[in-house]
């Protein structure tokens, strides 16, 4: 049985995967960070048993060559029961 975990983040920001701990606990599948129904979607395949922590950083979504606010968001998820 293949188990997939989907994380949806606010599509009003640019999100980058920070880390997955422990390394190898989750594998990336599909188009990472793709916009789907206004959300930034990340899919992971569970690769080993135990828990995992996934972190993302988010920044402002700005138009090219326009002023853009400088801030960073942190999103952290703990996945249990793998």
BELGI-V248067 format. One record per helix or strand of 2 or more residues. SS is the DSSP state (hx for helix, st for strand). FROM is the first residue (numbers start at 1). LEN is the number of residues. Records with the same first field share a line. If there is no record, write none. Layout:
# BELGI-V248067
SS=FROM-LEN ; FROM-LEN
This chain:
# BELGI-V248067
st=4-7 ; 13-9 ; 26-11 ; 39-8 ; 52-9 ; 73-7
